[in-house]
Amino acid sequence: MNGNNVDIDWESARLANQENWEDRVPVHEEAYGLDAFDDPAHLSDVVRDDLVAMKSFLPSGSLSGLDLCHLQCHIGTDTVSLARAGATVTGVDFSPSALRAAAQLAARLGIDATWVETDVLDARAAVDGDFDVVYTSIGTITWLSDLDRWAAQIVALLRPGGMFFIRDGHPALYALDENAAELTTRYSYFATGHAQQWDDDGTYVGDGRLAHTRTYEWPHPLSEILGALLRAGLRLIHFDEGRTLPWRFSDRMVEVPGGYAWPDAERDKLPCTYTIIARRD
């Protein structure tokens, strides 16, 4: 059954997840609306929202002139958007097909970017240089088993005074039964020491079918996420929770400006995202 807790080692889970994400690349290239980026002013919805959250914490109120490392960048739509916002960008991902798609998109748009193929948990060893901003957003850390190791990579990539930004699906959201007729908890909110096993031949956008359907994710409560970043030595400077998502988590969600949300009667009952901004002193 989907969401069951299973014992699996990291390397086996990582390989299954990598095969699944490799399959997603051509589906997402069709579904992400890449032609919209032919407009030089176009930014992804995700980055447009994230720039608003980051603005007050950036040295000049923008990414202009800053070196930015985008962890788990997938096919690069958010990475090229960050470059258009002024950053010098390095995109990191474990999917070679995704990075090829990202490089092709950047080249077509005339955007200079560096792409690094590595697991995010090994990012420091694989990426050259250090950064003013380390960025990750939407659908990222449930794919990681070890958040202390993740946070250590972030700190090691940041320059003193540098900023880490994450916006992601809220762990309270991920504990819900996405198919229930009302807000109903089904899955673990707290980490259990086990992975959750999923079997699905679809993806969150597009109609293509995937050959490698088995994936593994890990629940991480807010206490674990914040604790990992604090233990690594980062200083929390901003925290927020949001009511909308850039993808439809449940068929019951309704389309709203910039994404999807629960119906009006439920919208104030549960957060959909969280945003954390932290600084390396």
N, C-alpha and C positions, 0 to 999 in steps of 0.2 A: 504493500500500500504506500502511496506517496506520503512523504514526511515521516516515515518510520525511522527510529533511531537504529543505527547500525555501527558495528565495529569495523573500521577500515583504516589502513595506514595512509599517511599523507600522500606518498608517492602514487599509490594506486588511485586514490581519489583525484589527485591532480591530473593524472593521465586521462581518466574518464572525462573530467571537466574540460580539459584541453581539446579532446576529440569533439566534444559537444560544441564548444565555442568555435572551433574550426568550421564545423558545419553551418554555424549561424552566419558566417561572414557573407556568403553570396545572398542569403535571404535579407540580411540587413542592408547590404548595398542597394538592393531594390527598394526596400521599405523606408529607408531613412530620408528619402527625398534629397539626394545629393545634388541634383540639378539646381536646387535653391541657392547653393553656395556659389553659383556663377555670378550672383549679385554680390559685389564686393562689400556691401554693407550687411550682408546676412550673417547672423549668429545663430547657433543652436538655441532652442528654448532653454535648455539646461544652463548653458553659460550665461545667457541673458539674465536669468534669475539669480545665478550665483554671483555675478558681478555686482548686483545691487547689494547683496549681503556682505561682500568683501570690501566695498568701496571705502567705508569709514576706517578701515584698518590697514589700508595701503599707504605708502609714504606720500604719494602725491594724489591720492584718491583714485588712482588707476593702475593698471598693469604696465603702463608705458615704461620701457627701458628695463624691466625686471626679467630675471632668469627664472623660468618656471618649469618644474618637473611634474608631468601629469601621469600619475600611477593608474594602471588598468585603463588604458586609453582606448581600447577596442579599435574601431575603424577610423578614429581620428576626427570625427565631426566636432567634438568639443575641443580637441587640441587645436585645430585650425581656427576655431572661434576665439580661443584664448590668444592665439597669435594675432588675429585681427584686432583684438583688444589692446595690443601693444607689447605683449610678452615675447621673449625669445624662448621657444618651447622645446622640451624634450618629452616625447611620449614613450611610455613603458608598458609592455604587455607581453603575455606568455604565448600568444597565438601568432605564429608566423604569417598566416593568411591575413589576419586582421592588420598587421603592420604593413604588409604589402599594399593592402587596400588604402591604408592611411597615407602611405608614402605617395601612392598614385594620386590620391585626392589633393594632397598638398602641392605636388608638382604641377598638377593641372591648374591649380589656383595661383601658382607663383609664390607659394609660401615656403620659406626656409624653415625646416624643422629637423630635429634629430630623432631617430626612432631606435629603441633598444629592446631587443627580445630577451626577456628574463622573467622569472617569477618575481612578483612584488616582494616576496619575503627574502629575496637575494638582491634587491635593487642596488644597495650601496656598492656591492662588489662589481656590478655590471655597468653602472652609469658613471661617466666621467664628470668631474666638477662638482660644484655645490650650487645652491639655489636660494633665491629670495623667497620663493613660494613653492611649496609642495601641495599639489591639488589632487583630490579624488572626489568623484560625485556620482551618485545614483547606481545602485546595484553592484556594490563592490565587495564589502568586507564579509558578507555571508559566505563568500567563496574561500575564505582563509581560515585555517584552523588555529593559528597561534598569533594572537593580537599583540603580545609583548614583543615578539620578533618583528611584527609589522611596524609597531611604533618605533622600535630601535632603528629601522631603516629610514623612517621619516626624519628623525632627529639627526642621523648621520648625513642625510642629504641636505639639510638646511644650514645656511650660514647663520652665525650669531645675529640675532635680531630678525631672522626669517620667520615666515608665517606658514602654518599648516591650515588648510581648509578642507573640510569634508561636509557634504550633504548626502544623506543616504536614506533609504527606506527605514522607517522606525521599527525597532524590534518588537514593539507592541503590535504593530500592523502585521508583521510576519508571523505572529502567534495566532492570527485569526484564520478561521476556515473561509477561504476565498469563495466557496460555493454555497455557504449557508444563506438562508433567507434574511438573516439579521446579523448584527455584530456578535460573533460567537467564537470564543477561544477554542482552538483545536491543537495547536502545536506548542512546543516548548518556548517559553520566553527566555528562561535562564539556560546558560550553557550546561550541558549534561555530560561532557566528555565524549560524546558520540557525534557522528555526522548524521544528518538527515538525508535519506536516500529518496531521489525523485526519478520518475520515468515518464518522459513526455516528449513526443516527437514534434512539438511546436515550440515557438519562441514568443517573446512578449510583443513582437511587432512583425507583420508580414505573414504571408500564407504558406510559405514553403515548409516542407517536412524535413526533419533531421534524421540522418542515418544512425547517429550515436545518441541514444535517448536517455541514457543513465547519467545522472549528475549527483553530486554530493555538496551539501552546504552545512554551515555551522551556525547555530543561534548564538548571538552575542548581546546580552542585555546592555543597557546604557551604562550601568555601573562598570562593566568589564571594558567597554570602549573608552570611557573617560579614565578609568583606572590605568589602563595600559599607556595612554598618552601622558598622564601625570607621572607614572612611575618612570617613564623614559626621560623625564626632565622637562617636558613642555609645560608652559604656563597657559591656563585657560583664560581667554580674553572675551569670548562670546559663545553663547549657547542659545539655540532657538528651536522651536518645533513648529511644523507646518501642517496645513490641512489639505494640501493638494499634492498630486504625484504627476510626473511626466509620462507615466504609462498606466494602463488600466489593470490594476491589481485584481479586481473582481468585476464580473459582468454587471454587477449592481451599481458600480460607479458610474457617475454621469460626467459628461464632458463640460469643462468650465474653461474660462480663459487661461491658457498656458498649461492645461493638463486635464486631470481627472480628480474627482472628489466623491465622497460618500453623498447620498441624497441629503437634502437640507436638514431633515429631522435628525440625522446622525452625525452631521459634520463636526459638531463641537464635542462629540463624545470621545474621540480617539485621534491621536496625531497620526499623520501619514509619513512625515519625514522628521529628521532632526538635522540641525546644522551646528557644527563645532568649528570654532576658529581658535587656534592656539599659537603661541609664539615660543621660539627658542631664544632664551636670554644669552 
